[in-house]
Amino acid sequence: MTDDDKDKWFIPEDSRKMLEERFKELDRKVILEVFVDEGSENPYNILTMLFVNDLARLSDKIEARVNTLDSKKSEKYMVTRSPTVLINPEQYKIRYTGAPVGEEGRSFIETIMLISKGQSGLNEDSRKILDDLSEKRHVQVYVTPGCPYCPNQVLHAFRAAVYRPDMISAECVESTENPDLAKKYNVGAVPHTIINDITVSKGLEPEERFMAELLSLEPAEEWEPTTEPGEIVEVDLIIIGAGPAGLTAAIYGERSGLHSVVLEKEVIGGQVSVTPVVENYPGFSNIPGKKLMDIISSQASNYTHIREGEGVREIKVGRHIEAITSRNNYVGNALIIATGSAHRKLDVPGEAKFSGHGVSYCATCDGYLYKGKKVIMVGGGNNALTDALYLNNLGARVTIVHRRDEFRGEMYLQEAVNRESIPIKWNSIVIKIVGKDDELVGVKLENLQSGEVKNLKVDGVFAAIGEIPNTRLASEIGLKLDESGFIEVDRNCRTNIPRIYAAGDVTGGVRQIVTAVGEGSTAAIGAFEDISHPYWIKNEK
Protein backbone atom coordinates (compact mmCIF):
# COMPACT_ATOMS: atom_id res chain seq x y z
CA MET A 1 0.00 0.00 0.00
CA THR A 2 1.46 3.37 -1.01
CA ASP A 3 1.37 6.46 1.21
CA ASP A 4 -1.33 7.91 -1.02
CA ASP A 5 -3.50 4.83 -0.48
CA LYS A 6 -3.31 4.84 3.33
CA ASP A 7 -6.17 7.28 3.71
CA LYS A 8 -8.34 5.59 1.09
CA TRP A 9 -11.01 3.13 2.14
CA PHE A 10 -13.15 0.66 0.27
CA ILE A 11 -15.65 0.26 3.12
CA PRO A 12 -17.88 3.36 3.55
CA GLU A 13 -17.41 5.47 6.66
CA ASP A 14 -20.73 4.61 8.33
CA SER A 15 -20.04 0.90 7.86
CA ARG A 16 -16.50 1.31 9.22
CA LYS A 17 -17.83 2.87 12.41
CA MET A 18 -20.28 0.03 12.89
CA LEU A 19 -17.60 -2.60 12.26
CA GLU A 20 -15.13 -0.93 14.63
CA GLU A 21 -17.71 -1.27 17.41
CA ARG A 22 -18.42 -4.90 16.56
CA PHE A 23 -14.74 -5.79 16.34
CA LYS A 24 -14.21 -4.65 19.93
CA GLU A 25 -15.86 -7.96 20.83
CA LEU A 26 -13.19 -10.03 19.03
CA ASP A 27 -11.24 -12.41 21.27
CA ARG A 28 -8.80 -14.61 19.35
CA LYS A 29 -6.92 -13.59 16.23
CA VAL A 30 -8.56 -14.31 12.87
CA ILE A 31 -6.44 -15.05 9.79
CA LEU A 32 -7.89 -14.29 6.36
CA GLU A 33 -5.95 -16.19 3.71
CA VAL A 34 -6.76 -14.64 0.31
CA PHE A 35 -5.85 -16.35 -2.96
CA VAL A 36 -5.80 -14.48 -6.29
CA ASP A 37 -4.31 -14.80 -9.76
CA GLU A 38 -0.94 -13.05 -9.81
CA GLY A 39 -1.11 -9.88 -11.88
CA SER A 40 -4.80 -10.40 -12.62
CA GLU A 41 -7.01 -7.36 -13.01
CA ASN A 42 -10.12 -9.40 -12.32
CA PRO A 43 -12.41 -6.89 -10.56
CA TYR A 44 -13.51 -9.56 -8.05
CA ASN A 45 -9.90 -10.07 -7.01
CA ILE A 46 -9.50 -6.34 -6.47
CA LEU A 47 -12.77 -6.08 -4.51
CA THR A 48 -11.76 -8.98 -2.29
CA MET A 49 -8.33 -7.59 -1.48
CA LEU A 50 -9.69 -4.10 -0.78
CA PHE A 51 -12.38 -5.53 1.50
CA VAL A 52 -10.19 -7.83 3.59
CA ASN A 53 -7.39 -5.25 3.85
CA ASP A 54 -9.89 -2.72 5.20
CA LEU A 55 -11.07 -5.25 7.78
CA ALA A 56 -7.51 -5.81 8.91
CA ARG A 57 -7.03 -2.05 9.27
CA LEU A 58 -10.09 -1.85 11.51
CA SER A 59 -8.82 -4.36 14.10
CA ASP A 60 -5.48 -5.72 15.22
CA LYS A 61 -7.28 -9.03 15.82
CA ILE A 62 -7.70 -9.51 12.06
CA GLU A 63 -4.79 -10.33 9.76
CA ALA A 64 -5.11 -10.45 5.96
CA ARG A 65 -2.60 -12.49 3.95
CA VAL A 66 -2.61 -12.38 0.16
CA ASN A 67 -1.35 -15.42 -1.76
CA THR A 68 -1.15 -16.40 -5.41
CA LEU A 69 -2.65 -19.51 -6.94
CA ASP A 70 0.80 -20.91 -7.70
CA SER A 71 1.96 -20.61 -4.07
CA LYS A 72 2.71 -23.49 -1.73
CA LYS A 73 -0.20 -22.45 0.46
CA SER A 74 -2.52 -22.77 -2.51
CA GLU A 75 -1.34 -26.32 -3.02
CA LYS A 76 -1.57 -27.07 0.70
CA TYR A 77 -5.18 -25.93 0.99
CA MET A 78 -6.17 -27.18 -2.47
CA VAL A 79 -7.20 -23.74 -3.73
CA THR A 80 -7.67 -23.56 -7.51
CA ARG A 81 -10.01 -20.60 -8.02
CA SER A 82 -9.54 -16.87 -7.79
CA PRO A 83 -10.54 -15.17 -5.63
CA THR A 84 -10.81 -17.57 -2.71
CA VAL A 85 -10.77 -16.65 0.98
CA LEU A 86 -10.07 -19.11 3.79
CA ILE A 87 -10.73 -18.19 7.42
CA ASN A 88 -8.35 -19.66 10.00
CA PRO A 89 -7.61 -22.65 7.75
CA GLU A 90 -5.40 -24.35 10.33
CA GLN A 91 -8.47 -24.79 12.54
CA TYR A 92 -11.47 -24.81 10.24
CA LYS A 93 -12.34 -25.82 6.70
CA ILE A 94 -14.32 -22.71 5.78
CA ARG A 95 -13.94 -20.94 2.47
CA TYR A 96 -15.49 -18.36 0.15
CA THR A 97 -15.07 -19.25 -3.50
CA GLY A 98 -15.66 -15.85 -5.03
CA ALA A 99 -15.65 -12.36 -3.56
CA PRO A 100 -17.36 -12.17 -0.12
CA VAL A 101 -19.11 -8.90 -0.95
CA GLY A 102 -22.70 -7.85 -1.64
CA GLU A 103 -25.11 -9.59 0.73
CA GLU A 104 -22.40 -12.14 1.63
CA GLY A 105 -20.47 -9.41 3.39
CA ARG A 106 -22.88 -10.05 6.26
CA SER A 107 -22.09 -13.75 6.57
CA PHE A 108 -18.37 -12.98 6.23
CA ILE A 109 -18.41 -10.59 9.20
CA GLU A 110 -20.52 -12.97 11.29
CA THR A 111 -18.13 -15.83 10.55
CA ILE A 112 -15.17 -13.74 11.66
CA MET A 113 -16.97 -13.04 14.94
CA LEU A 114 -17.82 -16.72 15.48
CA ILE A 115 -14.29 -17.92 14.83
CA SER A 116 -12.72 -15.25 17.01
CA LYS A 117 -14.96 -16.26 19.90
CA GLY A 118 -14.54 -19.97 19.17
CA GLN A 119 -18.30 -20.43 19.33
CA SER A 120 -20.58 -21.94 16.70
CA GLY A 121 -23.68 -20.01 17.67
CA LEU A 122 -25.82 -23.11 17.08
CA ASN A 123 -28.79 -23.77 19.33
CA GLU A 124 -28.96 -26.84 21.53
CA ASP A 125 -31.16 -28.87 19.19
CA SER A 126 -28.75 -28.32 16.29
CA ARG A 127 -25.77 -29.33 18.38
CA LYS A 128 -27.51 -32.54 19.44
CA ILE A 129 -28.16 -33.41 15.80
CA LEU A 130 -24.52 -32.84 14.81
CA ASP A 131 -23.26 -34.85 17.79
CA ASP A 132 -24.54 -37.94 15.94
CA LEU A 133 -22.51 -37.18 12.80
CA SER A 134 -19.91 -39.88 12.22
CA GLU A 135 -19.02 -39.35 8.55
CA LYS A 136 -17.39 -36.40 6.84
CA ARG A 137 -19.50 -33.80 5.06
CA HIS A 138 -18.62 -31.13 2.53
CA VAL A 139 -21.26 -28.41 2.23
CA GLN A 140 -21.51 -25.98 -0.68
CA VAL A 141 -24.01 -23.12 -0.62
CA TYR A 142 -24.40 -21.37 -3.98
CA VAL A 143 -25.27 -17.68 -3.71
CA THR A 144 -25.56 -14.43 -5.68
CA PRO A 145 -24.54 -10.93 -4.51
CA GLY A 146 -28.11 -9.61 -4.24
CA CYS A 147 -29.78 -12.51 -2.43
CA PRO A 148 -30.85 -11.50 1.11
CA TYR A 149 -31.72 -15.10 2.01
CA CYS A 150 -28.33 -16.55 1.13
CA PRO A 151 -26.21 -15.26 4.05
CA ASN A 152 -28.31 -17.09 6.65
CA GLN A 153 -28.04 -20.38 4.75
CA VAL A 154 -24.28 -19.86 4.45
CA LEU A 155 -24.09 -19.22 8.18
CA HIS A 156 -25.88 -22.50 8.87
CA ALA A 157 -23.09 -24.28 7.00
CA PHE A 158 -20.27 -22.29 8.60
CA ARG A 159 -21.66 -22.68 12.13
CA ALA A 160 -21.79 -26.42 11.57
CA ALA A 161 -18.15 -26.36 10.39
CA VAL A 162 -17.14 -24.41 13.51
CA TYR A 163 -18.95 -26.86 15.79
CA ARG A 164 -17.65 -30.01 14.08
CA PRO A 165 -14.33 -29.08 12.41
CA ASP A 166 -13.35 -32.73 12.54
CA MET A 167 -16.20 -33.75 10.24
CA ILE A 168 -17.51 -30.73 8.32
CA SER A 169 -16.03 -28.50 5.65
CA ALA A 170 -18.14 -25.65 4.29
CA GLU A 171 -17.92 -23.46 1.21
CA CYS A 172 -19.83 -20.42 -0.03
CA VAL A 173 -19.76 -20.37 -3.84
CA GLU A 174 -20.56 -17.15 -5.70
CA SER A 175 -22.53 -18.52 -8.65
CA THR A 176 -22.01 -15.72 -11.17
CA GLU A 177 -18.23 -15.79 -10.68
CA ASN A 178 -18.15 -19.57 -11.03
CA PRO A 179 -20.66 -20.34 -13.80
CA ASP A 180 -19.10 -23.70 -14.59
CA LEU A 181 -19.76 -24.94 -11.06
CA ALA A 182 -23.27 -23.46 -11.08
CA LYS A 183 -23.98 -25.23 -14.37
CA LYS A 184 -22.55 -28.50 -13.08
CA TYR A 185 -25.08 -28.55 -10.25
CA ASN A 186 -27.89 -26.97 -12.32
CA VAL A 187 -28.16 -23.94 -10.03
CA GLY A 188 -31.08 -21.84 -11.22
CA ALA A 189 -32.12 -20.28 -7.92
CA VAL A 190 -30.31 -19.43 -4.70
CA PRO A 191 -29.48 -20.31 -2.03
CA HIS A 192 -28.82 -23.75 -3.48
CA THR A 193 -27.29 -26.19 -1.01
CA ILE A 194 -25.23 -29.25 -1.95
CA ILE A 195 -23.83 -31.71 0.57
CA ASN A 196 -21.35 -34.34 -0.60
CA ASP A 197 -22.36 -33.61 -4.22
CA ILE A 198 -26.06 -34.14 -3.44
CA THR A 199 -28.53 -31.28 -3.77
CA VAL A 200 -30.50 -31.29 -0.53
CA SER A 201 -32.30 -27.94 -0.62
CA LYS A 202 -33.15 -24.85 -2.64
CA GLY A 203 -33.93 -21.87 -0.45
CA LEU A 204 -33.37 -20.73 3.11
CA GLU A 205 -34.19 -23.27 5.81
CA PRO A 206 -34.60 -23.30 9.57
CA GLU A 207 -31.34 -24.08 11.32
CA GLU A 208 -32.39 -27.44 12.76
CA ARG A 209 -33.73 -28.68 9.43
CA PHE A 210 -30.43 -27.79 7.76
CA MET A 211 -28.57 -29.84 10.38
CA ALA A 212 -30.95 -32.76 9.91
CA GLU A 213 -30.17 -32.75 6.18
CA LEU A 214 -26.48 -32.49 6.93
CA LEU A 215 -26.79 -35.64 8.99
CA SER A 216 -29.04 -37.65 6.65
CA LEU A 217 -27.91 -36.33 3.22
CA GLU A 218 -31.58 -36.20 2.25
CA PRO A 219 -34.03 -33.32 1.79
CA ALA A 220 -36.06 -32.78 4.96
CA GLU A 221 -38.83 -30.48 3.76
CA GLU A 222 -41.36 -31.89 6.21
CA TRP A 223 -38.91 -32.11 9.09
CA GLU A 224 -40.07 -30.89 12.48
CA PRO A 225 -38.10 -30.85 15.74
CA THR A 226 -38.75 -33.87 17.92
CA THR A 227 -37.92 -32.01 21.10
CA GLU A 228 -40.50 -30.16 23.14
CA PRO A 229 -40.38 -26.36 23.08
CA GLY A 230 -38.00 -24.87 25.61
CA GLU A 231 -38.70 -22.24 28.20
CA ILE A 232 -41.94 -20.32 28.67
CA VAL A 233 -41.45 -16.68 27.71
CA GLU A 234 -44.03 -14.26 29.04
CA VAL A 235 -44.69 -11.06 27.09
CA ASP A 236 -47.55 -8.63 26.61
CA LEU A 237 -47.66 -8.73 22.82
CA ILE A 238 -46.67 -11.51 20.42
CA ILE A 239 -46.06 -10.49 16.80
CA ILE A 240 -45.74 -13.09 14.07
CA GLY A 241 -43.85 -11.81 11.04
CA ALA A 242 -40.93 -9.39 10.69
CA GLY A 243 -41.97 -7.50 7.58
CA PRO A 244 -42.87 -3.80 7.62
CA ALA A 245 -46.19 -4.45 9.40
CA GLY A 246 -44.72 -6.66 12.13
CA LEU A 247 -41.70 -4.47 12.80
CA THR A 248 -43.80 -1.31 12.96
CA ALA A 249 -46.22 -3.04 15.33
CA ALA A 250 -43.29 -3.86 17.60
CA ILE A 251 -42.12 -0.24 17.66
CA TYR A 252 -45.58 1.11 18.49
CA GLY A 253 -46.34 -1.69 20.92
CA GLU A 254 -43.19 -1.12 22.96
CA ARG A 255 -43.64 2.63 22.92
CA SER A 256 -47.14 2.05 24.34
CA GLY A 257 -45.63 0.03 27.15
CA LEU A 258 -46.31 -3.46 25.82
CA HIS A 259 -43.36 -5.81 26.20
CA SER A 260 -43.25 -7.61 22.85
CA VAL A 261 -41.46 -10.25 20.81
CA VAL A 262 -41.33 -10.63 17.02
CA LEU A 263 -41.19 -14.17 15.62
CA GLU A 264 -40.02 -14.62 12.02
CA LYS A 265 -39.63 -18.05 10.43
CA GLU A 266 -37.42 -16.83 7.58
CA VAL A 267 -35.53 -13.55 7.31
CA ILE A 268 -36.29 -10.07 8.57
CA GLY A 269 -37.90 -7.79 6.01
CA GLY A 270 -40.30 -10.07 4.17
CA GLN A 271 -40.84 -9.57 0.45
CA VAL A 272 -39.66 -5.96 0.64
CA SER A 273 -36.13 -7.26 1.19
CA VAL A 274 -36.10 -8.73 -2.31
CA THR A 275 -37.58 -5.65 -3.99
CA PRO A 276 -34.74 -4.18 -6.07
CA VAL A 277 -35.78 -0.53 -5.72
CA VAL A 278 -38.59 1.12 -3.75
CA GLU A 279 -39.61 4.46 -5.24
CA ASN A 280 -42.90 5.20 -3.48
CA TYR A 281 -42.00 5.16 0.21
CA PRO A 282 -42.23 8.64 1.77
CA GLY A 283 -38.89 10.16 2.66
CA PHE A 284 -36.90 8.29 -0.01
CA SER A 285 -36.98 9.16 -3.70
CA ASN A 286 -35.63 5.65 -4.26
CA ILE A 287 -34.06 3.08 -1.98
CA PRO A 288 -33.24 -0.64 -2.30
CA GLY A 289 -35.85 -2.70 -0.51
CA LYS A 290 -33.21 -4.47 1.57
CA LYS A 291 -31.75 -1.17 2.76
CA LEU A 292 -35.19 0.17 3.70
CA MET A 293 -35.93 -2.92 5.78
CA ASP A 294 -32.49 -2.75 7.40
CA ILE A 295 -33.34 0.77 8.56
CA ILE A 296 -36.75 -0.26 9.90
CA SER A 297 -35.45 -3.44 11.56
CA SER A 298 -32.56 -1.55 13.16
CA GLN A 299 -35.03 0.84 14.75
CA ALA A 300 -37.32 -1.99 15.84
CA SER A 301 -34.44 -3.94 17.39
CA ASN A 302 -33.79 -0.98 19.68
CA TYR A 303 -37.21 -1.63 21.19
CA THR A 304 -37.87 -5.34 21.03
CA HIS A 305 -36.46 -8.83 20.52
CA ILE A 306 -36.66 -10.11 16.93
CA ARG A 307 -36.32 -13.88 16.72
CA GLU A 308 -35.22 -14.60 13.16
CA GLY A 309 -35.55 -18.19 11.93
CA GLU A 310 -38.07 -19.05 14.65
CA GLY A 311 -41.37 -19.97 13.03
CA VAL A 312 -44.60 -20.51 14.94
CA ARG A 313 -45.89 -24.09 14.86
CA GLU A 314 -49.12 -23.61 16.76
CA ILE A 315 -51.28 -20.91 18.36
CA LYS A 316 -53.45 -21.61 21.41
CA VAL A 317 -56.18 -19.25 22.56
CA GLY A 318 -57.34 -19.38 26.16
CA ARG A 319 -57.04 -17.11 29.13
CA HIS A 320 -53.75 -16.12 27.54
CA ILE A 321 -52.57 -16.49 23.96
CA GLU A 322 -49.72 -18.89 23.30
CA ALA A 323 -47.42 -19.06 20.28
CA ILE A 324 -45.44 -22.29 20.25
CA THR A 325 -42.20 -22.50 18.26
CA SER A 326 -39.55 -25.21 18.02
CA ARG A 327 -37.57 -23.38 20.69
CA ASN A 328 -39.93 -21.68 23.14
CA ASN A 329 -43.51 -21.26 24.26
CA TYR A 330 -44.47 -17.58 24.14
CA VAL A 331 -47.37 -16.52 26.35
CA GLY A 332 -48.96 -13.11 25.87
CA ASN A 333 -52.06 -10.99 26.31
CA ALA A 334 -52.46 -10.16 22.60
CA LEU A 335 -51.28 -11.42 19.24
CA ILE A 336 -50.68 -9.65 15.92
CA ILE A 337 -50.51 -11.79 12.79
CA ALA A 338 -48.36 -10.11 10.13
CA THR A 339 -47.35 -13.18 8.14
CA GLY A 340 -47.64 -11.53 4.72
CA SER A 341 -48.14 -13.50 1.56
CA ALA A 342 -46.37 -15.93 -0.74
CA HIS A 343 -45.82 -15.76 -4.49
CA ARG A 344 -48.68 -17.08 -6.58
CA LYS A 345 -47.59 -19.90 -8.89
CA LEU A 346 -48.34 -20.12 -12.61
CA ASP A 347 -49.85 -23.58 -12.11
CA VAL A 348 -48.75 -24.92 -15.50
CA PRO A 349 -46.99 -28.13 -16.59
CA GLY A 350 -43.24 -27.97 -16.08
CA GLU A 351 -43.34 -25.29 -13.38
CA ALA A 352 -42.71 -27.60 -10.45
CA LYS A 353 -40.02 -29.59 -12.27
CA PHE A 354 -37.99 -26.50 -13.16
CA SER A 355 -38.62 -24.49 -10.01
CA GLY A 356 -35.16 -23.52 -8.86
CA HIS A 357 -33.75 -24.68 -12.18
CA GLY A 358 -34.98 -21.95 -14.48
CA VAL A 359 -38.26 -20.92 -12.85
CA SER A 360 -37.93 -18.16 -10.26
CA TYR A 361 -40.15 -15.86 -8.23
CA CYS A 362 -37.30 -13.63 -6.98
CA ALA A 363 -35.46 -11.48 -9.51
CA THR A 364 -33.26 -9.98 -6.80
CA CYS A 365 -32.07 -13.41 -5.67
CA ASP A 366 -31.67 -15.14 -9.02
CA GLY A 367 -31.35 -12.40 -11.64
CA TYR A 368 -27.55 -12.47 -11.56
CA LEU A 369 -27.65 -16.01 -12.91
CA TYR A 370 -29.26 -14.82 -16.15
CA LYS A 371 -26.95 -12.05 -17.32
CA GLY A 372 -26.86 -12.16 -21.12
CA LYS A 373 -29.56 -14.83 -21.19
CA LYS A 374 -33.08 -14.69 -22.53
CA VAL A 375 -35.85 -14.66 -19.93
CA ILE A 376 -39.51 -13.76 -19.59
CA MET A 377 -41.21 -11.89 -16.77
CA VAL A 378 -44.82 -12.96 -16.33
CA GLY A 379 -47.15 -10.33 -14.87
CA GLY A 380 -48.28 -6.75 -15.29
CA GLY A 381 -48.37 -5.20 -11.82
CA ASN A 382 -45.82 -3.10 -9.93
CA ASN A 383 -43.73 -6.10 -8.87
CA ALA A 384 -43.55 -7.54 -12.38
CA LEU A 385 -42.55 -4.23 -13.97
CA THR A 386 -40.01 -3.48 -11.24
CA ASP A 387 -38.44 -6.92 -11.63
CA ALA A 388 -38.42 -6.65 -15.43
CA LEU A 389 -36.52 -3.36 -15.22
CA TYR A 390 -34.12 -4.88 -12.70
CA LEU A 391 -33.41 -7.89 -14.92
CA ASN A 392 -32.92 -5.60 -17.90
CA ASN A 393 -30.41 -3.49 -15.95
CA LEU A 394 -28.51 -6.64 -14.99
CA GLY A 395 -28.06 -7.48 -18.67
CA ALA A 396 -30.71 -10.17 -19.06
CA ARG A 397 -32.69 -10.10 -22.32
CA VAL A 398 -36.14 -9.87 -20.81
CA THR A 399 -39.58 -10.01 -22.42
CA ILE A 400 -42.75 -9.26 -20.43
CA VAL A 401 -45.68 -11.64 -20.83
CA HIS A 402 -49.02 -10.20 -19.70
CA ARG A 403 -52.50 -11.65 -19.92
CA ARG A 404 -54.18 -8.29 -20.58
CA ASP A 405 -53.71 -5.54 -23.15
CA GLU A 406 -52.55 -2.97 -20.59
CA PHE A 407 -50.49 -3.01 -17.40
CA ARG A 408 -51.88 -2.60 -13.90
CA GLY A 409 -48.59 -1.17 -12.60
CA GLU A 410 -47.93 2.48 -11.86
CA MET A 411 -47.60 4.80 -14.84
CA TYR A 412 -44.07 5.71 -13.74
CA LEU A 413 -43.02 2.07 -14.14
CA GLN A 414 -44.86 1.69 -17.44
CA GLU A 415 -43.00 4.69 -18.82
CA ALA A 416 -39.70 3.23 -17.64
CA VAL A 417 -40.47 -0.05 -19.44
CA ASN A 418 -41.22 1.89 -22.62
CA ARG A 419 -38.02 3.91 -22.33
CA GLU A 420 -35.98 0.72 -22.04
CA SER A 421 -37.79 -0.77 -25.07
CA ILE A 422 -38.51 -4.01 -23.23
CA PRO A 423 -40.51 -6.33 -25.54
CA ILE A 424 -44.05 -7.20 -24.42
CA LYS A 425 -46.30 -10.13 -25.29
CA TRP A 426 -49.80 -8.73 -24.73
CA ASN A 427 -52.92 -10.85 -24.13
CA SER A 428 -50.72 -13.89 -23.58
CA ILE A 429 -50.30 -16.56 -20.94
CA VAL A 430 -47.78 -19.32 -20.30
CA ILE A 431 -49.46 -22.69 -20.77
CA LYS A 432 -46.38 -24.89 -20.47
CA ILE A 433 -42.74 -24.68 -19.46
CA VAL A 434 -40.59 -26.78 -21.74
CA GLY A 435 -37.32 -28.48 -20.90
CA LYS A 436 -34.79 -30.89 -22.27
CA ASP A 437 -33.63 -33.32 -19.63
CA ASP A 438 -33.07 -31.07 -16.59
CA GLU A 439 -32.62 -27.82 -18.53
CA LEU A 440 -35.36 -25.29 -19.20
CA VAL A 441 -35.31 -24.39 -22.88
CA GLY A 442 -38.54 -22.51 -23.56
CA VAL A 443 -42.23 -21.88 -22.94
CA LYS A 444 -45.49 -22.33 -24.79
CA LEU A 445 -47.52 -19.12 -24.99
CA GLU A 446 -51.19 -18.85 -25.81
CA ASN A 447 -52.70 -15.65 -27.18
CA LEU A 448 -56.02 -15.22 -25.36
CA GLN A 449 -57.59 -13.27 -28.23
CA SER A 450 -56.61 -15.38 -31.22
CA GLY A 451 -56.09 -18.71 -29.44
CA GLU A 452 -52.76 -19.10 -31.25
CA VAL A 453 -50.09 -21.10 -29.46
CA LYS A 454 -46.42 -20.31 -30.03
CA ASN A 455 -43.13 -21.65 -28.73
CA LEU A 456 -40.67 -19.14 -27.29
CA LYS A 457 -37.07 -20.09 -26.55
CA VAL A 458 -35.95 -18.78 -23.17
CA ASP A 459 -33.38 -19.68 -20.52
CA GLY A 460 -35.46 -18.60 -17.55
CA VAL A 461 -38.97 -17.80 -16.39
CA PHE A 462 -39.65 -15.18 -13.70
CA ALA A 463 -43.17 -14.76 -12.36
CA ALA A 464 -44.87 -11.97 -10.41
CA ILE A 465 -48.58 -12.58 -10.80
CA GLY A 466 -49.82 -11.77 -7.32
CA GLU A 467 -49.71 -13.27 -3.87
CA ILE A 468 -51.45 -15.87 -1.76
CA PRO A 469 -51.87 -14.88 1.91
CA ASN A 470 -50.01 -16.92 4.52
CA THR A 471 -53.02 -17.80 6.64
CA ARG A 472 -52.38 -21.35 7.84
CA LEU A 473 -52.12 -20.28 11.47
CA ALA A 474 -55.13 -17.98 11.11
CA SER A 475 -57.26 -20.77 9.67
CA GLU A 476 -56.27 -23.24 12.37
CA ILE A 477 -57.57 -20.99 15.15
CA GLY A 478 -60.75 -20.02 13.32
CA LEU A 479 -60.09 -16.47 12.15
CA LYS A 480 -62.59 -15.28 9.56
CA LEU A 481 -61.20 -15.05 6.03
CA ASP A 482 -62.68 -13.27 3.02
CA GLU A 483 -63.49 -14.99 -0.27
CA SER A 484 -59.91 -14.47 -1.48
CA GLY A 485 -58.42 -16.05 1.65
CA PHE A 486 -57.24 -12.86 3.39
CA ILE A 487 -57.89 -12.23 7.09
CA GLU A 488 -60.88 -9.98 7.70
CA VAL A 489 -60.21 -7.07 10.08
CA ASP A 490 -62.04 -3.93 11.18
CA ARG A 491 -60.60 -0.42 11.08
CA ASN A 492 -58.65 -1.17 14.29
CA CYS A 493 -57.14 -4.30 12.71
CA ARG A 494 -59.17 -6.51 15.04
CA THR A 495 -60.12 -10.00 13.86
CA ASN A 496 -63.23 -11.91 14.87
CA ILE A 497 -61.37 -13.35 17.88
CA PRO A 498 -60.74 -10.84 20.69
CA ARG A 499 -57.06 -10.04 21.43
CA ILE A 500 -55.95 -11.25 18.00
CA TYR A 501 -55.12 -8.68 15.31
CA ALA A 502 -53.83 -8.82 11.76
CA ALA A 503 -51.84 -6.33 9.68
CA GLY A 504 -50.10 -6.02 6.33
CA ASP A 505 -50.44 -8.09 3.18
CA VAL A 506 -52.18 -10.94 5.03
CA THR A 507 -55.28 -8.70 5.27
CA GLY A 508 -55.46 -7.99 1.52
CA GLY A 509 -56.61 -4.58 0.34
CA VAL A 510 -53.97 -2.14 -0.87
CA ARG A 511 -50.83 -4.21 -0.52
CA GLN A 512 -48.17 -1.50 -0.25
CA ILE A 513 -45.34 -0.92 2.22
CA VAL A 514 -46.93 2.26 3.56
CA THR A 515 -50.22 0.42 4.08
CA ALA A 516 -48.47 -2.35 5.99
CA VAL A 517 -46.68 0.19 8.19
CA GLY A 518 -49.97 1.97 8.90
CA GLU A 519 -51.78 -1.25 9.76
CA GLY A 520 -48.91 -2.39 11.98
CA SER A 521 -49.12 0.77 14.07
CA THR A 522 -52.93 0.59 14.17
CA ALA A 523 -52.88 -3.02 15.35
CA ALA A 524 -50.36 -2.29 18.12
CA ILE A 525 -52.23 0.76 19.39
CA GLY A 526 -55.49 -1.19 19.20
CA ALA A 527 -53.95 -4.01 21.23
CA PHE A 528 -52.77 -1.58 23.89
CA GLU A 529 -56.17 0.08 24.18
CA ASP A 530 -58.03 -3.22 24.24
CA ILE A 531 -55.79 -4.76 26.88
CA SER A 532 -56.38 -1.68 29.01
CA HIS A 533 -60.14 -1.58 28.32
CA PRO A 534 -61.37 -4.98 27.04
CA TYR A 535 -64.19 -4.23 24.62
CA TRP A 536 -65.42 -7.82 24.65
CA ILE A 537 -66.21 -7.80 28.37
CA LYS A 538 -69.53 -6.19 29.19
CA ASN A 539 -69.54 -4.05 32.31
CA GLU A 540 -71.78 -5.48 34.98
CA LYS A 541 -74.19 -3.01 36.54
Secondary structure, DSSP 8 states (H G I E B T S, - for coil): --GGGTT--SS-HHHHHHHHHHHTT--S-EEEEEEE-TT---HHHHHHHHHHHHHHHH-TTEEEEEEETTSHHHHHTT--SSSEEEESTTT--EEEES---TTHHHHHHHHHHHHHHT-----HHHHHHHHT--S-EEEEEEE-TT-SSHHHHHHHHHHHHHH-TTTEEEEEEEGGG-HHHHHHTT--SSSEEEETTEEEEES---HHHHHHHHHHSS--TT----S----EEE-SEEEE--SHHHHHHHHHHHHTT--EEEEESS-TTGGGGG-S-B-SSTT-SSB-HHHHHHHHHHHHHTTSEEEET--EEEEEESSSEEEEESS-EEEESEEEE---EEE-----TTHHHHBTTTEES-HHHHGGGGTTSEEEEE--SHHHHHHHHHHHHHT-EEEEE-SSSS--S-HHHHHHHHHTT--EETTEEEEEEEEETTEEEEEEEEETTT--EEEEE-SEEEE---EEE--HHHHHTT--B-TTS-B---TT-B-SSTTEEE-GGGG-SS--HHHHHHHHHHHHHHHHHHHHS-TTS----
